[in-house]
Amino acid sequence: MAFILLVFGILLMTFKSMATEIIANETIVTMVKAGLGEELIISKIQASQSQFDVSTETILKLKKEGVSERIIKAMLDAPMKANISDDKASPGIEPMAAFLGLPSITKSIEPFSMYVKHSNKVQEMLRSFPEYAHSMKKHTIPFYFGPGDTWRYIRGEKSIIRVSGKCVFYTKENPQTFVLVKLDYQKAKNIRFAVETGGLYKNTIPFKFQEKPGSFFEMSPAKELEKGEYAFIQTMGFYDFGIE
């Protein structure tokens, strides 16, 4: 009986250790040097708690160590899970609701989400997944050897999230993985779109952010937004909204 309890205890400690593993830059470099593929490493990043150093200097070092740009992007997009305890990392959104002074909300949602506060109310913003189109138009320019344009677009003239007055945004995700962009609209195809060239977007708007108690971040545009359609863009998707 004592032997069975000992084995059970060892197994329990092993599973607990696996569940609380936190991966860092060194973990990624080790996996790359071991010859593991991009997809496997990215899946590991998405499934694990992480504590990455993604400063510019460190990114350059990662590149020299042989870490691909896709893996580095996944590191940039990784939510800051290591700073969130197990109970706060659960799907429930009560911690966010409590922080914003809202009534208790008990429904379960995707853990990756954003909220906008405006006109004394708060709205949940769900992630949109854009479609892609690559434009070869620039490659017809003589002696042009630069990158082409990639269109990331979502259908419909306006976002379902309508915002008026001064607005601030809240998220658990790393603010440094977002780009705030004013979207263009093409009536013929009924799409709102952003154009990316060589990893840089057109019509970007600077925003400020600060960490709040409870491992949340508050983000606010550096200037008042004019009427139009906007999105916080990540590698994985859009959080789109419109200013009335």
N, C-alpha and C positions, 0 to 999 in steps of 0.2 A: 504493500500500500504506500509506504514511504517513497519507494522508487517511482511509482506512478505519479505521485504528487511532485516529485523532483523534476521528472520529465515534463509534466504539464507546466511547471513554473518556468523552465528553460524556454519552452515553446512560446509561452505568453510574453516573456521578455524579448524574444526574437521578433515576434510580430509587432510589439510596441516599438521596437527600435526601427523596424522597416517603415512603420506608419509615420514616425516623426523625423525621418531622414530629411535633411535640408541640403540641397545641392547648391554649389557655388561655382565661381569661375574655374577653380582648380578641377572640379569634377568634370566639367565640360572638356577641358584640355586633355585630361586623362582618357576620356572616352574617345576623343578624336584620335589621339596617338595610338589607342588600342585598335584603331581601324573600324570602329562602329560607323554605320551609315547615318546620313543626315536625318532620314525619316525616324529612325530609332531614337536618336538623340533628341530631336524635337518633341517626339511623343513623351520621352522621359521628362523634358522640361515642363510640358503642359500638365503632366500627371503628378508632379512633385511640388513640395514646398521649395522655395528658392530664396536665395539672398545674393543676388548678383551685383557686382560692381560694374556699372555700364557707363562710366565716365569716358570721355573721348580718348584720353591717354590709354585707358585699359582696353578699349575696343581696338585700338591700333596694335596693342600687344597681342590680343587674341588673334587678330588677322595674321600676325607674324608667326604665331604658333600653329597656323594651319586651320583655324576655325573658319568655316564658310560664312558668307553674308547671311544666308538663310538661317543658320543656327544663331548668329548674333541678333538677327531680327526677332527670333523667338525668345531670346533672352531679354530683349528690350520690351517685348510684349507681355512677358511673364508678370502676373500680378504679384504684389509684394506680400505673398502668403506667409512668409516667415515671421512677419510682425503681427500676425493675427492669430489669436489662440484658437484651439479646436472648436470651442463653443461659438466663437464669432465667425468662424469660417463656414458654419453650417448654412444651408440654403435659405433659412428664414431671414427676413429683412428687418426684424425688430430692432437690432442695434442702430441701423440707419434711421429708422422711424423715430427712435428715441432721441437721436442726435439732433434731428430737425424739429423736434417738438411736436411730432404728429401723434395721433392716436395709435395704439398698438396695432400692428399689421401682422397677421399670422400666416398669410398664404406663403407658399414656397415659390421661389423664382430662381432663375438662372443666377449663379453668383456673380457673373460679370454683367454689371448694369450701371446705369448713370441716372441721376436725378437732377431736375432743374427747379430752382426756386425763383418764383416771380409773382408779383402782384399778391403777396401774402398767401400763396398756395404752392404746393410741391407736386410735380408730376414725375412719374417714372418714365424713363426713356429706354425703349427696347432696342437692342442692336439690330441694324439692317445689314444684310449681306449683299454687297454690290455685285454687279456683273462687270465683265472686263472686255475691252476692245483695244487693240493695238493699232495705232495709225502709222502708216509707212510714208506719209506725205513728205516729211522732212528729208527722207532718203532720196527724193527726186531732185533735191537741191545739189547742183554741181559742187564737188569737193567737200560735201558735208559728211563727216564721219562720226558725228555724235549720236546719242541715243534717240530713239523715236519717242512718240508720246503714247502713254497708256491712259485710256479713259476708264475711270471707275464710275459706274452709274447705277442709279436706282430709278425705278419707274414711278411716274406720277408728277404732277406739277408742284404739289406742295406736300410738306411733311404733315403727319397727323398731330405732331406736337407743335402747338401754336403758343408763342411766348410774347408777352407785352411788358413794356417797362424794363427796368434794370433787372438783370438776371445773373444768378450764380449757379454753378454746377457742382455736384458732389459725386464722388466715386471712390471705390476701394482700389481701383487699378492705378498703376504707376502713371502719373500725369505726363511724364517725359516720353511716353509712348504715343501720345496723341498729337495730332496737327489739327488746328482749327482752320477750316477753309470755307469761303463763301462759294456756294455751288452755282454753276451756270445752268440754264434751262434751254433745252432744244425742243421747240414746239412740235416739229414734224415727227419726232420719235417719242415725244412725251416722256423725256427723261431729265432728271437732275444729275449733273455730273461734275467730277473734279478731274483735272488733267495733271498727270505726273510725268515728269521728264527727268530721267536719271536719278530717281529717288526724291526729287523736290517737287512740291505742288505749287500750282499757280493760285493766286488770290488767297494766300495765307494771312491769318490774323494773329498777332501775338496775344498770349494770355498769361495771367499770373496764377500761381497756385501756392497753397500752404497746407501743411498737414494739420489735421484737427485731432482732438482727443478721440480715441477709439479707432485709430488706424484708418481714418477717412481723409480724403483730400477735398479742399474747396478750390474750385477753378473759376476765374472770372476774366472776361475779355479785357485787354488793356485799354480799350476805348469802347464807347457806346456803339452797339451794332445798329446799322441802318436796316431798313426794311429789306427782306429777302430771305433766301434759303441758305442754311448753313449745315455743317456737320463737323463733329469731332471724329477724325479719321484715324484708324489703326490699321495694322496689317490685316487683322481678322475681320474688320467691318466698319460701319458707320454708326454714329449716334446722331441722327439728323433732327433738325428742328427749324422752325420758321419764325421770323420776327415780324409782327404785325405793325 
